[in-house]
Amino acid sequence: MVIKIAVIGSADFLKRIQSLSTQISDIQIDEYVYQEPQDATQLVKTINPCDIIFFSGALPYYFSREWREQLTIPTHYLAQDEMSVTSTLLAVSYHKKVLLTRISIDLMDATFVTNVLADIDCEDQVVHVMDYQDMVESHFDLNRIITYHQTLWNQGIIDLAITSVHAVYDQLQQLGVPVMRMINPSDTLIRGLHDSKTKAQLVQRQSAKVAVGYIYINGTHELKKEKIAAIAHHIDATVQQMKPNLYALYSTQGNIENLINNNMLRDFFNKDQKHVKLGLGYGETIFEAGQNAEIALRFAKKEGEASCAYILTEGKELNGPYPQEYKQQRLAIDQPEFLKMAKQTTLSPANLSKIIQFGKTKNARHFTAVDLANYLQVTRRSTERILKKLADQGFVLVVGEEMTYQQGRPRAIYKLNILIYN
């Protein structure tokens, strides 16, 4: 299957991409040319149907973030690295005969230049470098980069400017400043196209996996069949009524993720619709996806009267409850240290996963039983039982106590003693 790649970049970049694209089989390039990196924002809005968007660099990728994050297709960008700097400096030395001390460079990360100079034992060489990473994260000003090079040239400090931004190259040429573009080696460009193709294929394979959904209507409440038909239409699903209050949907993972990303679940679970539970499961087969959907539905039923949905992936990652909030927990343990921990404490994979996730929050450095109970959404007594199991095995340490009331026993303050970032 041919992968259609929408490439956003300057005219020069796209010309090189087209010349190299023949080295990768089964791809089609659609060109979207910008004059300045900021134009990528508007270009993203005009993209025709494709499998992935490939940006020419970090700048257009960053500027299009607002619209890019709304896309349902993957994106990729060409990352600048030491290889680009090395190739460029070699070209300057061989063709331009310009000393390192007489050039100025702009790029996203100045450490690339520092690392290259260290590798070739030229750390004592003073190279004028402008790092615009901070500017990108606050307020990007193309003129500041242009002025940086122009000022050094006017003062006689440099003989050549090297820029990573094509629009800066064009402006400096008009101003009469000797300038060359940062070189993107052919191997880097080919690798960027290949990575884009691979990323798109991976997403396609994931999207094509089977998804099963169970819609459950609690008690005597009703859900109009037109509403079920509407959501089935959105995810291109077939519908089967299993019981008077239970419907099954058969679709694909890609369609379900589009449902989530486009906030259509929020419309399905409107403020007037209560007592509706949706369990969604992914799998390699309908049987596996159906089993996961049943488990997800059980979690949805525990959420009281509020309508909600849970998703259980084939990797046993539970996501939900949608649309109120998004939490993720693992229902399976596949790391030896966590498996050992589960056996020692007799805690379920779900509870252990939640505790590990709690450990990654800022509130978990020092916490009380109440803090953990609020996070786990269980009673204080249940939390204390969990803490005792953890403490008995040394996975929780008591590091202090607090007295928030004038009467009663002080509350213990705990600290997790778990390698949560493995």
Order of alpha helices (4+ residues) and beta strands (2+ residues): beta-alpha-beta-alpha-beta-alpha-alpha-beta-alpha-beta-alpha-beta-alpha-alpha-beta-alpha-beta-alpha-beta-alpha-beta-beta-alpha-alpha-beta-alpha-beta-beta-beta-alpha-alpha-alpha-alpha-beta-beta
